Amino acid sequence: MRTILWLAGGISVGLGMVSLTVYGFDQPNGEVSANFSQYGYDALPMLTIAPAGYTGFLMVALGAVLMIRANATAWKQTGGY
């Protein structure tokens, strides 16, 4: 059971991070990379979190909880070390 939690947690965190970096942030006028030429470097306050960004945050949090739960009793198997 612990191995399944580790794998599910790791996959969830990985997919969440990919979702955040690729689809997580948006600007009102289109892609972030295309708008830097229009707004300059002051465009960062105009960034918004897209719905995929919220999903990515949720997946990272869920994956962290799963991995923490999988490791919660690991100290019992090692004798405290």
C-alpha positions in Angstrom: 0.0 0.0 0.0 2.8 2.4 0.8 4.4 1.9 -2.6 1.1 2.8 -4.3 0.9 6.0 -2.2 4.5 7.0 -3.1 3.9 6.4 -6.8 0.5 8.2 -6.8 1.9 11.1 -4.9 5.0 11.4 -7.1 2.9 11.2 -10.3 0.5 13.8 -8.9 3.2 16.2 -7.9 4.9 15.8 -11.3 1.8 16.3 -13.3 0.8 19.3 -11.1 4.2 21.0 -11.7 3.9 20.4 -15.5 0.4 21.8 -15.4 1.6 24.9 -13.5 4.6 25.6 -15.7 2.9 25.0 -19.1 -0.7 26.0 -18.6 -0.9 27.6 -15.1 -0.4 31.3 -15.8 -2.1 33.6 -18.3 -2.4 37.2 -19.4 -5.5 39.1 -20.6 -4.1 39.5 -24.2 -2.8 36.0 -24.9 0.4 34.1 -24.2 2.8 35.4 -21.6 5.8 35.2 -23.9 4.1 37.1 -26.7 3.0 40.0 -24.5 6.4 40.9 -23.1 7.2 42.8 -26.3 3.9 44.8 -25.9 4.0 45.5 -22.1 7.7 45.3 -21.4 9.0 43.8 -18.2 6.3 45.4 -16.2 3.8 42.9 -17.4 4.2 40.6 -14.4 1.5 42.3 -12.3 -1.0 41.5 -15.1 -0.4 37.7 -14.8 -3.4 35.7 -13.7 -3.8 32.1 -12.6 -5.6 30.0 -15.2 -8.0 27.2 -14.2 -5.3 24.7 -15.1 -3.1 26.6 -12.6 -5.5 26.0 -9.8 -5.7 22.3 -10.8 -1.9 22.1 -10.7 -1.8 23.6 -7.2 -4.4 21.1 -6.1 -2.5 18.2 -7.7 0.8 19.3 -6.0 -0.9 19.6 -2.6 -2.6 16.2 -3.0 0.6 14.5 -4.1 2.5 16.0 -1.1 -0.2 14.7 1.3 -0.1 11.2 -0.3 3.7 11.1 0.1 3.7 12.4 3.6 1.1 9.8 4.5 3.2 7.1 2.9 6.2 8.1 5.0 4.4 8.8 8.3 5.4 5.5 9.9 8.7 4.8 8.2 10.6 5.5 11.4 9.0 2.4 12.9 10.7 0.2 10.3 14.1 1.6 10.8 14.1 1.6 14.6 14.1 5.4 14.8 16.9 6.1 12.3 
